[in-house]
Structure formats: structure tokens, C-alpha cells
Amino acid sequence: MSKPLRVLHSTKPYAQHVQGADAAGVVRLKPLNPTVRLSELVASLSIGTDIGMGQPEGQALRTCHLALGVAREMGLDQKQCADVYYIALLRFVGCNSHADQDAAGGGGDEMAMRRALAPVISGEPQELVPHVVRHVGAGLPAGKRVRVVAGMLAAGPKQARAVTTATCEVARMFATQLGLGAALVRALGYQFEYWNGKGLPDGVSGEQIPIAARIVMVARDLDVVTRVGGRQLGEAMLRRRRGRAYDPAVADAFHRHAWSILAGIEEESLWDQVIEADPMPSDPLDADGLNVALECCAQFADIKCWFTRDHSPAVSNLARRAAANLGLDAIDVETIAAAGLVQELGKTGVQNGILESQRPLTNSQWDTLRLSTFLTQRILARCHGLEAINALASSHHERLDGSGYHRGLTGDRISKAARILAAADAFKALTSDRPWRTRLAPDAAARTLGAEVKQGKLAHDAVEAVLGVAGHGDTLRRKTWPSGLSDREIDVLRLISLGRTNREVAERLFISPKTVGRHIENIYAKIGVSTRPAATLFAMQHQLLS
């Protein structure tokens, strides 16, 4: 018979349990391995973008290797080559920011839609439209497919501009957060511009497009198309898009050099090839740099769904404080905190149509959902130095009775750290809104967790520790908001970041939709964005959704 739950409190601030806390009681995350480099974490994120874009794992690495090889053949200097390198890896890091929109327009499966569009992403209308009709929505019931294709064609350039603008803005914000150079950040805004000025989002043309962006566009397209139809199809694409989407000089350079570069790729050692090829290798990340990179991972994962946009940092914070109160040593506490930030990376590979479903999931959909922790493991698997973090992050859905996923671990095979992370994740999920239910009050969530303890799923001491720190965070009341935002603008920003329409915001705040629109315009002007996905990322980066 299980013991009754008691809330495990401590009279000291949680950080004072941990060696290395500063005077303010803040634990600084220390690198768990001194060899973790920015290039490795960005390359890991690129695996996530491959999955989110419906591409085979390693597609961005191949793009990077190919683009960098051609850039060197063209005589680009070291700094320009470094821009090529990171743009190739970060080009689609904004994909999750509009996954909900893409899924809504793609019949619930944003990855299938993106995979179908990949060969013609840089094509002109005469190439794009027939391809959409033939390939988008394949596998859907006939009536649903007709609606998907018709909706995509009707949305046309307006929707494409909105998506490309969001992708570029979000990618630039991530690159800025990671401390990458100004030229690289600028170039990420030109990823979908065409040489002839008919690209998106701004119709920039010719030499106005940074050379790094011009090279990466061709590299990605060529890799995708040659995988579909081989060299012959790739060469035909280069000829067809030369002088249109592609800079003629860049297209000619790929025609001369791409095939030998592609032939030299060894899939089993591709990761090592790309990491070793970094034109400007950085020093190992320090404590702050590692924490920022892991926070970017959290934001990349959490932005995918409106109801998870404050999830991972909250889980990290809960788990860290609970672990400290249970007396775990400093390294274990740091590992748990880091794992909480990256635990949801694998959700990138689960269709939004499943994640946002208000109906009970089918067996097939459950199988897909259970793959999420496996995908987290895959995304981080090659990043040397994060092995302990990865093992823990990919175990947060394990349950003591073996009913969890993806390994089906039981009892003592689940570490104490993993038990704490599981309890923290469950509490945060229960006390947050979901498409199929409203959030539970903390007391109701505690009763639900207690029932899971009695059923032998969650650990008694882990749940006690999480409940003991829940609601007792070290939040400070702000006197000012970032970028000069007003209290009302913060209210509006929070609501639109959580997926609310202008009308829903108006009803919630007792103002008119027109007033909401004016507030949104002011918010955009103050924070320097033009899309809701970018505004949402701003709110996440500044921890405005907690």
C-alpha cells in the first residue's frame, strides 16, 4: 500500500541546496562536458528541422557539406564560408513556428505537405502549380485532398509570403540569440529570394541577396531533387532555374563542382565531416553559452503548439528545484535542468493534427506520439558531451510499471532523475490548457498525480518533491517590460502567442477587435517583427508566457 502523499517543502531557497549557487540563489548551468561546441548543437537542431520538414535525417548536413564545398570552389573567404555553413544548418529552424498553420492547410500533416513541396520550393508558378496538384495531399481521402489542394492554390502568394516571412524572422531571432554574426543574421532574411526578384518575402533581386543565401538555396534544392531523380533531374533543374531563382554564376559553379562533392559524402561519417568542416571552429561553450543554446532547443520545440509555448522552461525549473530539495548532487541537478529544456525536441516529428486533436487518438496515432522520445534521442545522439542529458530527456515519459515510452523501462531501470523529470512534466501538462481539456487547478493536478503514484506509475518521492516546489517559484514582479511594452501590450502579446485570434483577445480583455489590431501593430513596431510567429518567439525568449 502506497504512503499518503505529503508535500516536501524546504525552508531554504532551492538553489542554496546546490553547491555553486550565487548570492541571489541562482544556479548557473555548468557544461557537463567541456567539448560541447556551438556547431554540434546547431547541427543537432538541423536534425530536428529535417524531421519537421519531412526530409530524411541528415538532409541539412548534406546541404551544408555541399554548399560549403561549392563556396570554397568559388573563392569565398573564411567569414563568408562560415555564413554558408550556419545558414545551411539553420535555414528551416523557423519551421515549427508555423507548424499549426501548415497542418491546418495540409490536412493535419504539415510534414507530408512540406515533403511534397520540397522539390519545387524555389520553382516558378508554371512549375509549382502542376506539382501541387499531382503531389500535395497524396494518401488523403479524395474529398479531403481536393479541399487541401484547392485551399493551397487559393491561398497562393499571400500565404507563401506569410510563411516565408515568419520562417526568416524566426531564424534570424534564433541566430541572434545564439550570438552568430550580424552578416549571417541578415542573410537568413533572404533565404527565399530569387535572383530575378520574383522570390519572397520582399522581392529582392540580384546582388542585393547575400552570396551565402544564394549558395545555400541551390545546395538544398539540388540535394532534394537529386535524391528524387538523380543527377539528370538535378542538372535539368539547374538549367531551368538559372537566371530565375538562381544566380547564374552560382548555378554554373554547382554544375561544375556539385557532383564530385556529393560523391564524396559518406553517410555514416557525414556528421563528423560537417563538424570538422566548420570554417571558424569555436571554443567549447561556456556555462552561459550552453544554457542559451539549450534554451533555443526548448523554444524550437515548444513553439510548435500554442499550448506548449511555456512548457519546457517551466518543467526544467520545477525539476531542478525538486531535485535540489531531494538532495541530489549538483551535477545531477544541472543535468535534470538541462534535460527539461530539450525533452520535447522529438515532438517536431509528430504531426500537429495529432498533437492538437480533440478526439481520442487511434492506436496508430498513439504509436506516432510514442516515437517522440525516440526522436529526441536521435536528434541529440551525435552531440558529444550531452549523453547524460540526452538519456534523461528521452526518458521523461517512462513509467515505473512499464506503461511509459519509448523504451518501456520499469522500476529501478528508471533513474531517480528521470522519475523527477517525469513528475515535473506531468504536473506542468496537467496545469496547462490542452485542446481536449482545460487546465486543472493545482490541487486537482496533485490528486491526479497521487492516483498515478498509487497505480505504480510515478514515484512517490518525486511527486512529493515536485508538488512541494510547485507554485513557489522565484518569480520577481517586473516594474518594466522589454522593448518598452506597456502592461496592456503584454496582455495582448501573451494571448496572441497562445494562439488566440483578435476577436478572442478582444473578448478576453473587454476591448474591440480594432483596438486589439492597433495594439498588435504597436507591439510589432516596438519589438521589430512583422509576424505572429516571431512575436511569439519574442515572448518565449523573454519568458513572458509563464
C-alpha positions, 0 to 999 in steps of 0.5 A, a space after each residue: 500500500 502506497 504512503 499518503 502523499 505529503 508535500 516536501 517543502 524546504 525552508 531554504 531557497 532551492 538553489 542554496 541546496 546546490 553547491 555553486 549557487 550565487 548570492 541571489 540563489 541562482 544556479 548557473 548551468 555548468 557544461 557537463 562536458 567541456 567539448 560541447 561546441 556551438 556547431 554540434 548543437 546547431 547541427 543537432 537542431 538541423 536534425 530536428 528541422 529535417 524531421 519537421 520538414 519531412 526530409 530524411 535525417 541528415 538532409 541539412 548536413 548534406 546541404 551544408 557539406 555541399 554548399 560549403 564545398 561549392 563556396 570554397 570552389 568559388 573563392 569565398 573567404 573564411 567569414 563568408 564560408 562560415 555564413 554558408 555553413 550556419 545558414 545551411 544548418 539553420 535555414 528551416 529552424 523557423 519551421 515549427 513556428 508555423 507548424 499549426 498553420 501548415 497542418 491546418 492547410 495540409 490536412 493535419 500533416 504539415 510534414 507530408 505537405 512540406 515533403 511534397 513541396 520540397 522539390 519545387 520550393 524555389 520553382 516558378 508558378 508554371 512549375 509549382 502549380 502542376 506539382 501541387 496538384 499531382 503531389 500535395 495531399 497524396 494518401 488523403 481521402 479524395 474529398 479531403 485532398 481536393 479541399 487541401 489542394 484547392 485551399 493551397 492554390 487559393 491561398 497562393 502568394 499571400 500565404 507563401 509570403 506569410 510563411 516565408 516571412 515568419 520562417 526568416 524572422 524566426 531564424 534570424 531571432 534564433 541566430 541572434 540569440 545564439 550570438 552568430 554574426 550580424 552578416 549571417 543574421 541578415 542573410 537568413 532574411 533572404 533565404 527565399 529570394 530569387 535572383 530575378 526578384 520574383 522570390 519572397 518575402 520582399 522581392 529582392 533581386 540580384 546582388 542585393 541577396 547575400 552570396 551565402 543565401 544564394 549558395 545555400 538555396 541551390 545546395 538544398 534544392 539540388 540535394 532534394 531533387 537529386 535524391 528524387 531523380 538523380 543527377 539528370 533531374 538535378 542538372 535539368 533543374 539547374 538549367 531551368 532555374 538559372 537566371 530565375 531563382 538562381 544566380 547564374 554564376 552560382 548555378 554554373 559553379 554547382 554544375 561544375 563542382 556539385 557532383 564530385 562533392 556529393 560523391 564524396 559524402 559518406 553517410 555514416 561519417 557525414 556528421 563528423 565531416 560537417 563538424 570538422 568542416 566548420 570554417 571558424 571552429 569555436 571554443 567549447 561553450 561556456 556555462 552561459 553559452 550552453 544554457 542559451 543554446 539549450 534554451 533555443 532547443 526548448 523554444 524550437 520545440 515548444 513553439 510548435 503548439 500554442 499550448 506548449 509555448 511555456 512548457 519546457 522552461 517551466 518543467 526544467 525549473 520545477 525539476 531542478 528545484 525538486 531535485 535540489 530539495 531531494 538532495 541530489 548532487 549538483 551535477 545531477 541537478 544541472 543535468 535534470 535542468 538541462 534535460 527539461 529544456 530539450 525533452 520535447 525536441 522529438 515532438 517536431 516529428 509528430 504531426 500537429 493534427 495529432 498533437 492538437 486533436 480533440 478526439 481520442 487518438 487511434 492506436 496508430 496515432 498513439 504509436 506516432 506520439 510514442 516515437 517522440 522520445 525516440 526522436 529526441 534521442 536521435 536528434 541529440 545522439 551525435 552531440 558529444 558531451 550531452 549523453 547524460 542529458 540526452 538519456 534523461 530527456 528521452 526518458 521523461 515519459 517512462 513509467 515505473 510499471 512499464 506503461 511509459 515510452 519509448 523504451 518501456 523501462 520499469 522500476 529501478 531501470 528508471 533513474 531517480 532523475 528521470 522519475 523527477 523529470 517525469 513528475 515535473 512534466 506531468 504536473 506542468 501538462 496537467 496545469 496547462 490548457 490542452 485542446 481536449 481539456 482545460 487546465 486543472 487547478 493545482 490541487 486537482 493536478 496533485 490528486 491526479 498525480 497521487 492516483 498515478 503514484 498509487 497505480 505504480 506509475 510515478 514515484 512517490 518521492 518525486 511527486 512529493 518533491 515536485 508538488 512541494 516546489 510547485 507554485 513557489 517559484 522565484 518569480 520577481 514582479 517586473 516594474 518594466 517590460 522589454 522593448 518598452 511594452 506597456 502592461 496592456 501590450 503584454 496582455 495582448 502579446 501573451 494571448 496572441 502567442 497562445 494562439 488566440 485570434 483578435 476577436 478572442 483577445 478582444 473578448 478576453 480583455 473587454 476591448 474591440 477587435 480594432 483596438 486589439 489590431 492597433 495594439 498588435 501593430 504597436 507591439 510589432 513596431 516596438 519589438 521589430 517583427 512583422 509576424 505572429 510567429 516571431 512575436 511569439 518567439 519574442 515572448 518565449 525568449 523573454 519568458 513572458 508566457 509563464 
